[in-house]
Amino acid sequence: MITAPKLRAGIAAAVAVGVAAALAGCSSSSPLDSGSSTSSDSKTIVVGSQQYYSNEIIAELYAQVLEKDGFQVKRNFNIGQREVYLPQLEKGAIDVMPEYGGNLLQYFDKKSTAKTESEITAGLEKSLPKGLRALDAAEATDQDSYTVTKKFSEENDVTSLADLSKVKGTLTVGANSENQTRPYGPKGLQSVYGVTVQSKAIEDSGGALTVKALKDGTVQLADIYTADPSIKANDFVVLKDPKNLIVPQNVTPVVSSKVDDKAAADINKVSKVLTTDALIELNTKSTVDKEKASTIAKDFLTDEGLL
């Protein structure tokens, strides 16, 4: 899978704050407003999710297996992007969060050179703030990717990021605004592949608006997560990444100190059965079949014998 990790390049503090505020504004009615007190106030485990349907499904998987084992769970979904929810995780307002290994490591260690899953796992052990830990990574990956239409690929003879340097004219990438500050964003494309792009902020995490912009030519590249069914449905081409600009993004649960060994074992059971093919199927049930995350999660866990 080819992807562009969720950009973690440092940017001026004022800009970072601005991005966080903008992303928070995109969340549905500021989920954190009602759950901002530290989760240490009770025994309830707070499970969060990004403002991204696939992440919500994974969070629901975690929540339901915990409830099955007798834990009291509160859902705090659709929070936004990392600049918004990771500080809340550090504060203890969230206890469980589905994350993506390589991007998470680059968020906390901007100088990381990790390129493999094992290197990322080792890096997270050293880089996560005190009180947080990463549980078992799933086989499933859902990476950022620079994706193009089949027509663009064929007309410009482009199948990899390296090929973009020979395309004439200005290239525009459609992605969440955070893309502009991530290691695999415009600066990364320039430094690693010699490719100059401009960004168009589309705040739906590679969703319908991003897909529309790619199809109608508003953007030539789109950051679409590789487990998104829209890639296959629209015959899009995920550009290869021969220099590993985008590092592996295995689904990785990150938890607070409130998550004890029993709860961690439950969450790890989900990671053990969550493959990339399974994740694509779950995502399809959401985007194509329009099923609710809770229903999708319940059916999957039941089929896997976890409920």
Secondary structure as GFF3:
##gff-version 3
##sequence-region A 1 307
A	DSSP	alpha_helix	13	26	.	.	.	ID=ss1
A	DSSP	three_ten_helix	31	35	.	.	.	ID=ss2
A	DSSP	three_ten_helix	39	41	.	.	.	ID=ss3
A	DSSP	beta_strand	45	48	.	.	.	ID=ss4
A	DSSP	alpha_helix	53	68	.	.	.	ID=ss5
A	DSSP	beta_strand	73	76	.	.	.	ID=ss6
A	DSSP	alpha_helix	82	91	.	.	.	ID=ss7
A	DSSP	beta_strand	96	100	.	.	.	ID=ss8
A	DSSP	alpha_helix	101	108	.	.	.	ID=ss9
A	DSSP	alpha_helix	117	127	.	.	.	ID=ss10
A	DSSP	beta_strand	133	134	.	.	.	ID=ss11
A	DSSP	beta_strand	146	148	.	.	.	ID=ss12
A	DSSP	alpha_helix	150	156	.	.	.	ID=ss13
A	DSSP	three_ten_helix	161	166	.	.	.	ID=ss14
A	DSSP	beta_strand	171	175	.	.	.	ID=ss15
A	DSSP	three_ten_helix	177	181	.	.	.	ID=ss16
A	DSSP	alpha_helix	186	193	.	.	.	ID=ss17
A	DSSP	beta_strand	197	201	.	.	.	ID=ss18
A	DSSP	alpha_helix	208	215	.	.	.	ID=ss19
A	DSSP	beta_strand	221	223	.	.	.	ID=ss20
A	DSSP	alpha_helix	230	233	.	.	.	ID=ss21
A	DSSP	beta_strand	237	238	.	.	.	ID=ss22
A	DSSP	beta_strand	251	255	.	.	.	ID=ss23
A	DSSP	alpha_helix	261	273	.	.	.	ID=ss24
A	DSSP	alpha_helix	276	287	.	.	.	ID=ss25
A	DSSP	alpha_helix	293	303	.	.	.	ID=ss26
###
